[in-house]
Amino acid sequence: MSLLGRDDETICAVATPPGKGGISVIRISGSNAYSVVRKLCSFLPKRPESHKVHYGVLKNNETDIDEVLVTFFRAGRSFTGEDTVEISTHGSPTITSMVLTELNQWGVRIAEPGEFTYRAFMSGRIDLVQAEGVLSVIESQSPRANRLALKQLQGHHSNELKTLEDELTWVLAHCEANIDFASEDIETASFEQLSNVLLRSQKSIQQLISGYKIGKGIQEGLFILLFGHPNVGKSSLLNRFVGYDRAIVTEVPGTTRDVVEESIWYQGFKLIFSDTAGVRKATDQVEKLGVQKSLDMVEKADKVLLVLDASEKVTLDPRLTSLPELGKKLIVLFNKSDQSIHDKSSLDRVMTDLSKSFDLRDTAETPFFEVSAKSNTGLDQVLSYLVDEYQQYSESQESAIISNVRHKELLGKAAVSVEKALKLIQSGDSPEFIAFELQSGLMAIQEILGKKFDDEIMDRVFKEFCLGK
């Protein structure tokens, strides 16, 4: 998609979902929007009033196409910032196709995905963060995700980023003043004052970045991996978590060869469970591929449920403990607890050994639960634990919670620049070097907001939008 330079064209698209429905809405935006629609809807007045709805029959010459409602939004008071018309027709794909054909014949082209939102951004109606918020609102799958996206659309995220922009600009201006007036007796902010402002900015950036995992989890769901040796009950647990027999369960070790995935909703959060092949020395090529996929899935997962058989002595395949990223995500489930051979002191010893295997500081870092897929005990506690971190963070956090990887990447660049600038200030380095780092950090923040952009950025932001938005 290359939208730059096409802003002067009048565009149209169906803004409602495809298929049959009660109504369909066709959106037209651009300088010729009203004049073209009036050729098809002769009942419209020559001088329309913004936000007023008109009823009549839309025609192709003298042939009636449909009874419609037409609403006009004057430039400056519309979503795109341009003259915009919305035609509400009956929800037939045949009707919308006929209307679009008529509009095309009068020089109105079909909009590209996200082009209406792009025009809203280009007209200054919204910034780039809010534009991305539009898509997040459309794609939100839960009340929590909707609230997160709506905050972004309403400018909550943008306000925090603009505060960061103002702080970095202020420090940069004083650094440049130190450069320009170094030989004159003009008082500028001290390095201590500059350092204090940057420390505040650094804290805000780190807070935004640390919230990304939470935001992504709220928006997309939490990826939960059931992981461990064969025949410890991973598939049985999956079936219990999702509430039906999603995975095949047999007494034969290695029944699961591929990833079996299913999702549930729990306390307003989407949990995506993945059952994987048991990790062991594979007996055939298919199982070997399944085991490797299990190991690869650890990196993707938000949390890893390491399932152990409580009815047997616990031993671990070296491949389970050789994954450096596993320890941070680990939750241990002692399944078959109704047949457990372990008392509390025995379980504590197992957890101590696990902590050493995964190079963790102490057992407190690794939560564990005694569960039974057979008797369905302990599973609610596991589910509550999985969402607790996300729930507490999203309810207590007053600052914006980001869920967009573009924002995270650019905030990471800004964080590096601010950290370098702070070190230069604290070591008393030249203002020129400090200013260079601050310019890099400021540019990253402005790129998030869309104050600096190019075709590549626009393509990345708008490529996932649907037609009509």
ZAMI-868368 format. One line per field, with one value per residue (C-alpha): x, y, z. Coordinates in Angstrom, 3 decimals. Layout:
X X, ... $
Y Y, ... $
Z Z, ... $
end
This chain:
X 0.000, 1.348, -1.057, 1.189, 0.284, -3.229, -5.037, -6.811, -8.859, -12.374, -12.655, -15.415, -15.855, -18.362, -17.708, -19.787, -18.766, -19.187, -22.223, -25.945, -27.284, -29.929, -28.078, -24.840, -23.007, -21.030, -18.548, -17.375, -14.654, -13.022, -13.746, -16.242, -18.018, -21.241, -21.540, -21.165, -23.647, -26.138, -26.081, -27.423, -29.647, -31.521, -33.478, -30.397, -30.305, -27.779, -26.423, -26.287, -26.171, -23.443, -24.531, -28.074, -29.703, -31.794, -34.158, -34.885, -34.374, -30.938, -31.217, -29.243, -30.650, -34.361, -33.960, -34.476, -31.670, -32.679, -34.293, -31.432, -30.445, -27.691, -25.632, -23.229, -20.218, -18.547, -14.736, -13.255, -16.156, -15.724, -13.544, -11.237, -11.200, -12.586, -16.130, -17.614, -20.913, -22.305, -25.058, -27.054, -28.606, -30.359, -27.750, -27.566, -24.192, -25.991, -27.177, -23.794, -22.100, -24.523, -23.954, -20.163, -20.361, -22.334, -19.837, -16.921, -18.541, -18.531, -14.796, -14.824, -12.270, -12.416, -10.452, -7.451, -7.444, -7.118, -7.252, -10.015, -8.004, -4.867, -6.632, -7.726, -4.055, -2.845, -5.439, -4.263, -7.551, -5.643, -1.987, -0.416, -0.831, -4.553, -4.778, -3.377, -5.889, -8.719, -7.573, -7.089, -10.661, -11.992, -9.942, -10.497, -11.804, -12.732, -13.976, -10.451, -8.900, -11.552, -10.817, -7.105, -7.667, -10.189, -7.707, -5.227, -7.816, -8.861, -5.286, -4.257, -1.111, -0.411, -0.527, 2.157, 4.314, 3.866, 4.958, 8.096, 8.594, 8.300, 10.794, 13.398, 12.877, 13.397, 16.658, 17.833, 17.099, 19.182, 22.032, 22.030, 21.907, 24.998, 26.667, 25.574, 26.271, 29.228, 31.422, 28.777, 27.605, 24.108, 22.586, 21.144, 19.875, 22.490, 23.561, 21.811, 18.496, 18.900, 19.732, 16.611, 14.313, 15.978, 15.657, 11.932, 11.744, 13.735, 11.332, 8.317, 9.867, 10.784, 7.276, 5.767, 8.125, 7.548, 3.799, 4.118, 3.910, 0.724, -0.781, 0.019, -1.499, -4.690, -4.992, -3.977, -4.334, -1.817, 0.032, 0.242, 2.428, 1.842, 5.330, 7.135, 7.811, 5.409, 2.499, 2.532, -1.014, -0.480, -3.291, -5.650, -4.959, -5.595, -8.967, -9.827, -8.791, -10.847, -13.794, -13.972, -11.853, -9.734, -6.630, -6.413, -5.530, -4.147, -1.823, 0.681, 3.625, 4.144, 0.480, 0.738, 3.001, 2.029, 0.938, -2.740, -4.071, -7.310, -8.376, -10.734, -11.896, -11.227, -12.094, -12.104, -8.737, -8.105, -5.904, -4.486, -3.348, -0.920, -0.430, 2.919, 4.718, 6.418, 10.145, 12.187, 14.581, 12.294, 11.631, 10.783, 11.137, 7.588, 7.984, 11.432, 9.872, 7.160, 9.714, 11.705, 8.528, 7.800, 11.234, 10.800, 7.414, 8.989, 10.268, 6.796, 4.961, 4.089, 3.957, 5.169, 3.321, 5.933, 3.839, 5.413, 3.995, 3.473, 2.882, 6.520, 10.014, 10.789, 13.598, 14.145, 15.451, 18.502, 16.785, 14.116, 16.641, 18.900, 16.495, 17.692, 14.356, 12.284, 13.088, 11.525, 8.212, 8.063, 5.054, 5.286, 2.215, 2.454, -0.265, -1.840, -1.726, -4.517, -1.885, 1.066, 4.053, 5.377, 4.706, 5.359, 9.037, 9.545, 7.914, 10.099, 13.191, 11.986, 11.441, 14.894, 16.424, 14.380, 15.569, 19.153, 18.454, 16.969, 19.576, 16.984, 17.927, 15.355, 12.198, 10.039, 10.712, 8.994, 5.324, 4.008, 0.589, -0.641, -3.337, -5.225, -6.674, -8.546, -10.386, -10.295, -8.655, -6.325, -7.026, -8.962, -5.989, -3.719, -6.043, -6.347, -2.568, -2.132, -4.326, -3.531, -0.419, -2.224, -5.329, -3.493, -1.318, -4.179, -6.367, -3.696, -1.695, -2.581, -0.191, -0.807, -0.285, 1.178, 0.412, 1.937, 5.325, 6.193, 5.811, 7.920, 10.728, 10.893, 10.600, 13.549, 15.578, 14.544, 15.512, 19.021, 19.476, 18.252, 20.505, 23.519, 22.621, 22.347, 25.773, 27.296, 25.691, 26.831, 30.387, 30.396, 30.815, 30.431, 26.848, 27.333, 27.490, 24.517, 22.484, 23.237, 21.813, 18.789, 18.026, 18.001, 15.677, 13.392, 13.192, 12.085, 9.253, 8.166, 8.189, 5.764, 3.429, 3.789, 5.443, 8.215, 7.224, 7.725, 5.947, 7.456, 6.078, 2.650, 2.575, 3.501, 0.787, -2.115, -1.580, -3.729, -6.723, -9.925, -11.599, -13.881, -11.823 $
Y 0.000, 3.406, 6.070, 9.125, 11.551, 10.161, 12.329, 14.454, 11.518, 10.788, 7.237, 4.815, 1.424, -0.661, 0.100, -2.772, -6.465, -8.341, -10.554, -10.211, -8.175, -5.733, -2.770, -1.969, 1.349, 2.740, 5.452, 8.093, 10.620, 13.424, 16.827, 15.422, 13.099, 15.057, 16.246, 12.697, 11.175, 13.910, 12.716, 9.373, 10.806, 13.733, 14.229, 15.694, 19.501, 21.616, 23.036, 20.229, 20.540, 18.519, 15.466, 15.587, 12.391, 12.400, 9.679, 8.883, 6.553, 6.065, 5.728, 4.773, 7.318, 6.555, 3.051, 2.683, 0.811, 1.066, 3.161, 4.703, 7.020, 9.506, 11.362, 14.186, 15.088, 18.379, 18.619, 19.255, 17.486, 14.044, 11.075, 11.618, 15.393, 15.624, 15.950, 12.521, 10.875, 7.640, 5.811, 3.256, 0.670, -2.628, -5.290, -7.021, -7.545, -7.027, -3.572, -2.452, -3.709, -1.704, 1.460, 1.099, 0.581, 3.824, 5.710, 4.326, 5.593, 9.101, 8.946, 7.703, 4.935, 2.024, 2.780, 0.713, -1.054, 1.470, 4.470, 6.281, 6.030, 7.038, 10.209, 10.919, 10.710, 12.867, 15.552, 15.725, 14.356, 11.597, 10.681, 7.384, 5.770, 6.551, 5.238, 1.927, 2.109, 2.042, -1.379, -2.583, -1.613, -3.477, -6.577, -6.588, -9.940, -9.188, -6.288, -5.873, -5.751, -3.263, -0.969, -1.112, -0.308, 2.435, 4.173, 4.157, 5.516, 8.250, 9.499, 8.150, 6.554, 9.580, 11.945, 9.939, 9.851, 13.591, 14.211, 12.187, 14.165, 17.462, 16.315, 15.175, 18.359, 20.484, 18.715, 18.847, 22.580, 23.245, 21.096, 23.031, 26.303, 25.164, 24.595, 27.904, 30.137, 28.333, 31.423, 33.863, 34.491, 33.100, 30.863, 27.551, 24.483, 22.636, 19.106, 18.026, 19.502, 17.857, 14.559, 14.692, 15.238, 12.402, 10.064, 10.794, 10.118, 6.909, 5.650, 6.385, 4.596, 1.546, 1.418, 1.443, -1.277, -3.481, -3.297, -4.695, -8.332, -7.565, -5.545, -8.202, -10.849, -8.848, -8.093, -11.427, -13.949, -15.808, -18.717, -21.556, -24.566, -28.009, -29.472, -32.522, -36.233, -38.648, -40.108, -37.555, -36.420, -33.353, -34.267, -35.153, -31.768, -29.984, -31.727, -30.697, -27.070, -26.667, -28.706, -31.450, -34.194, -32.034, -34.291, -38.071, -39.793, -43.353, -45.355, -45.580, -43.184, -40.712, -40.554, -36.803, -36.153, -32.611, -29.470, -29.579, -26.086, -24.819, -21.608, -20.739, -17.551, -17.232, -14.136, -12.038, -13.285, -15.507, -18.499, -20.470, -23.922, -25.979, -29.689, -30.940, -34.195, -35.662, -34.950, -38.149, -39.963, -40.434, -43.883, -42.804, -39.820, -38.493, -38.477, -36.903, -33.991, -33.691, -33.541, -30.847, -28.823, -29.101, -27.675, -24.894, -23.892, -22.892, -19.642, -18.695, -19.436, -16.829, -19.507, -23.118, -25.698, -28.370, -31.449, -34.030, -37.392, -37.241, -40.997, -41.691, -40.582, -37.351, -37.407, -34.897, -35.343, -33.040, -31.384, -30.011, -28.145, -26.985, -24.274, -20.974, -19.167, -21.880, -21.004, -17.530, -18.937, -22.074, -23.291, -26.861, -29.106, -32.320, -34.273, -37.497, -35.993, -38.390, -41.147, -39.113, -40.815, -37.424, -35.660, -31.950, -32.346, -34.608, -32.038, -29.290, -31.356, -31.901, -28.150, -27.411, -29.815, -28.208, -24.739, -25.929, -27.614, -24.427, -22.207, -20.338, -18.606, -20.350, -22.421, -19.353, -18.299, -21.402, -21.775, -25.327, -26.917, -30.377, -31.261, -34.247, -34.437, -37.578, -35.988, -32.429, -31.010, -28.005, -26.726, -23.611, -22.526, -22.913, -20.855, -18.130, -17.965, -17.667, -14.561, -12.995, -11.119, -9.682, -8.835, -7.010, -5.064, -3.983, -2.902, -1.078, 0.481, 4.125, 4.648, 3.435, -0.254, -0.818, -3.915, -2.902, -4.360, -1.243, 0.900, -1.508, -1.557, 2.236, 2.714, 0.324, 2.609, 5.638, 3.848, 3.137, 6.764, 8.168, 5.802, 6.869, 10.547, 10.091, 8.441, 11.278, 13.893, 12.119, 11.857, 15.548, 14.947, 17.548, 18.794, 17.909, 14.177, 14.408, 16.261, 13.580, 10.827, 12.939, 13.593, 9.836, 9.225, 12.080, 10.814, 7.376, 8.907, 11.092, 8.069, 6.289, 9.290, 9.556, 12.964, 11.381, 8.719, 7.310, 4.897, 1.875, 2.923, 3.624, 0.235, -1.479, 0.333, 0.151, -3.151, -5.097, -2.764, -3.946, -2.164, 0.657, 1.660 $
Z 0.000, -0.910, 0.318, 0.346, -2.408, -2.976, -0.422, -3.035, -4.380, -3.159, -1.826, -0.848, 0.825, 2.723, 6.395, 7.809, 7.808, 4.495, 3.925, 4.565, 7.479, 8.606, 7.115, 5.340, 5.573, 2.652, 3.563, 1.069, 1.943, -0.004, -1.495, -4.038, -1.615, -1.250, -4.846, -6.182, -3.719, -4.588, -8.228, -6.964, -4.241, -5.738, -2.499, -0.823, -0.384, -2.252, 0.997, 3.504, 7.267, 8.975, 10.973, 9.628, 8.279, 5.094, 3.885, 0.235, -2.715, -4.269, -8.042, -11.118, -13.564, -13.198, -11.780, -8.045, -6.252, -2.594, 0.116, 2.055, 4.867, 4.017, 6.623, 5.778, 7.936, 7.089, 6.837, 10.259, 11.961, 10.418, 11.323, 8.344, 8.680, 5.112, 3.775, 4.454, 3.529, 4.940, 3.066, 5.053, 2.749, 3.340, 4.156, 0.797, -0.925, -4.256, -3.190, -1.851, -5.013, -7.181, -5.111, -5.255, -9.024, -9.387, -7.225, -9.283, -12.474, -11.012, -10.267, -6.684, -6.194, -3.767, -0.599, 0.359, 3.759, 6.568, 4.246, 6.138, 9.356, 7.455, 6.296, 9.853, 10.832, 7.928, 8.689, 12.312, 13.605, 15.437, 15.872, 14.794, 18.218, 18.146, 14.583, 15.801, 18.638, 16.077, 14.871, 18.440, 19.323, 16.284, 17.096, 20.871, 22.060, 25.661, 27.826, 29.236, 25.763, 24.679, 27.638, 26.879, 23.191, 23.933, 26.223, 23.363, 20.907, 23.322, 23.585, 27.005, 25.557, 23.371, 26.356, 28.169, 25.054, 24.510, 28.098, 27.344, 24.159, 26.092, 28.736, 26.209, 24.184, 27.300, 28.190, 24.569, 24.356, 27.462, 26.155, 22.910, 24.858, 26.726, 23.357, 21.785, 24.779, 26.316, 26.018, 27.312, 30.841, 30.331, 32.979, 31.741, 33.573, 35.604, 34.783, 37.996, 36.800, 33.415, 35.074, 37.292, 34.308, 32.381, 35.368, 35.396, 31.656, 32.048, 34.721, 32.482, 29.512, 31.583, 33.024, 29.538, 28.306, 31.359, 30.751, 27.223, 28.309, 30.243, 27.398, 24.828, 27.085, 27.547, 23.838, 22.290, 25.110, 27.272, 25.653, 28.163, 27.342, 28.875, 28.931, 30.319, 29.917, 28.193, 30.195, 33.017, 32.158, 29.945, 27.526, 30.363, 31.956, 28.659, 28.400, 31.963, 31.412, 28.221, 29.431, 26.784, 25.215, 22.916, 23.019, 22.651, 25.924, 26.057, 28.283, 25.421, 25.957, 23.109, 21.985, 21.381, 18.406, 17.378, 19.234, 20.248, 20.911, 22.435, 24.169, 27.022, 28.735, 32.446, 34.500, 31.337, 30.044, 27.061, 27.906, 24.971, 26.060, 23.988, 24.685, 23.372, 22.716, 25.776, 25.885, 25.756, 23.433, 20.432, 19.031, 15.477, 13.132, 13.704, 17.478, 17.135, 15.221, 17.875, 20.695, 18.884, 18.351, 22.081, 22.887, 20.315, 21.770, 25.089, 23.588, 22.317, 25.583, 28.206, 30.900, 30.895, 32.991, 33.689, 34.444, 36.761, 37.834, 41.607, 41.735, 40.803, 41.685, 39.833, 37.276, 34.483, 30.960, 30.531, 27.578, 29.925, 32.037, 29.223, 27.996, 29.478, 28.977, 30.680, 34.287, 34.047, 32.810, 34.909, 36.917, 38.224, 38.340, 40.361, 38.559, 39.866, 43.356, 44.367, 43.987, 45.271, 46.918, 48.095, 51.395, 51.922, 52.811, 49.794, 47.474, 48.965, 48.195, 44.619, 44.197, 45.620, 43.111, 40.322, 41.306, 41.050, 37.707, 36.294, 37.969, 40.040, 43.283, 45.481, 45.342, 45.984, 42.400, 41.067, 41.999, 42.180, 42.534, 43.418, 40.899, 39.580, 36.108, 37.170, 40.116, 38.690, 41.815, 42.027, 38.504, 39.551, 41.664, 38.624, 36.433, 39.078, 39.397, 35.626, 35.358, 38.740, 37.613, 34.588, 36.580, 39.354, 36.923, 34.640, 37.581, 39.594, 36.793, 36.209, 33.311, 29.775, 29.053, 25.590, 23.531, 20.206, 19.274, 17.211, 20.320, 22.369, 19.787, 19.560, 23.329, 23.606, 21.329, 23.379, 26.599, 25.264, 24.199, 27.513, 29.459, 27.396, 27.840, 31.624, 31.812, 29.761, 32.032, 35.188, 33.864, 32.896, 29.175, 26.460, 25.758, 22.083, 22.882, 25.243, 22.618, 20.028, 22.251, 23.163, 19.499, 18.863, 21.802, 20.831, 17.253, 18.508, 20.571, 17.656, 15.360, 17.701, 17.566, 13.792, 13.792, 11.724, 9.230, 5.739, 3.410, 5.152, 8.535, 7.043, 5.357, 8.615, 10.583, 8.149, 6.330, 8.825, 8.657, 7.013, 4.108, 5.193, 8.234 $
end
